[in-house]
Amino acid sequence: MNRREMLGAAALLGAAAPRIVRAAAPLPDTTLFEREPERYWSRIRKEQFFLPEWRVFLNNGSLGVTPRPVVAAMAEYMERSAGLLMDEYPRWGYETLDEHRAEMAAFLGCKKEELAFMHNATEALSTIAGGLDLRPGDEVVLTNQEHPSGRSPWLMKQARYGISVREVPIPLPPKSPEQLADVMISAIGPRTRVLAFSGILSATGIIMPVRQICDAARAKGVITVVDGAHMNGQIPVKLSDLGCDFYAGSPHKWMFAPAGCGILYVREEMQDRLWPNTVTGNWDNTKLQAARFMMVGTNNRAIFEGMIAGLRFFKQIGEERIYSRIHQMAKSARAKAVRLPYLELLTPDDSRMYGALVTFRLPRDADLTALWKTCKEKRIWTTQSPQLRLSTHIHTRPRDLDVFFDVLESTVGRQSRA
Ligand SMILES: Cc1ncc(COP(=O)(O)O)c(C=O)c1O
């Protein structure tokens, strides 16, 4: 058999497919991390991501960056599926994807049977809000800091079914996790049926004391829904430790998944309380447990191959190592912000209350035109609003923060001193 025939035979067996995207280099040796951590992280950025030198990316909280192994896994799956090289339909939407769910569940800290894959946190949150039976007059309590994807499905339910939605103001900056727990728990009233809140608040990056809130809610018979879009990958977290009933995640933000991947967690005891939203056959097959919620018709499975590759990449570098790096970078961003008297810092000093997101308000009367213009010229991406949020991930370089703060000082800082 010549080489060509051998390749053909291997492909027929589904063993190997030619790659249209080059695999990433192996990760730098861990001894490099111990000897020269800055060089280790710099090589990770250069060798494992497609990010060009000139990009200063500080908005991972809105959309994560897909590393090379993830793109390679997707491309390989697309190629293999285009050739029908495997013996199963190359899709998701009618499949339970048990192996993938088991691997993801082990990382997230829940049972495979409690986990469904979705397209994003938005879809998971809409599925939860849309699928719970509530009556007119039943109350849902939210924080006043929810992302539109966590807030809107309840507002729609209010408009459609006459439930009532109440938003609790979160003190900014909060004094302590205890204060936050107290604010949320004391908001539970006699008609409250659901408490829905973000585990990490989107606009500020503040970490909520999820466990305390969920325990207190459960003791009062109130259902808890946690929007974890910012949690997995930003801070070490196990879903079983959170004590919530429902949970939504967006692994594209911090876990290196490609856009188009989401997570829905439904605690085993709550599975018969939730109606699925998009349905096809098996919508009522409760034996499928959480997988019932991912029977949504034909979808692109390459995305989930990418998600699992992202998860493996994450695990290979290590959850603790990643957290310690990105939190350290956020601390450094916060320290830079503290020195600028014209900023109103919303990220508390207490390390328990933030992970890798730092937020401050720019002066109310500042003209921000020069700031946004210079950010654009220097290819800096942050959130673009007077309440500005910086995200740090493993591809963030110390100099990215320097570049941003230099721009801030030379525009808003100069104005405030004039
Ligand atoms: C707290 C929170 N929830 C939900 C979402 C929506 O996530 P996605 O667009 O991935 O559905 C976001 C997005 O930024 C978010 O910050």
The ligand as an ORCA input file, in Angstrom:
! r2SCAN-3c Opt
* xyz 0 1
  C     -23.840     38.250     33.548
  C     -24.114     37.941     32.105
  N     -25.136     37.147     31.812
  C     -25.426     36.803     30.546
  C     -24.681     37.275     29.508
  C     -25.015     36.869     28.126
  O     -24.019     36.020     27.661
  P     -24.092     35.473     26.175
  O     -24.078     36.655     25.271
  O     -22.885     34.637     26.048
  O     -25.355     34.717     26.055
  C     -23.599     38.130     29.760
  C     -22.794     38.674     28.663
  O     -21.963     39.524     28.798
  C     -23.315     38.476     31.094
  O     -22.315     39.288     31.400
*
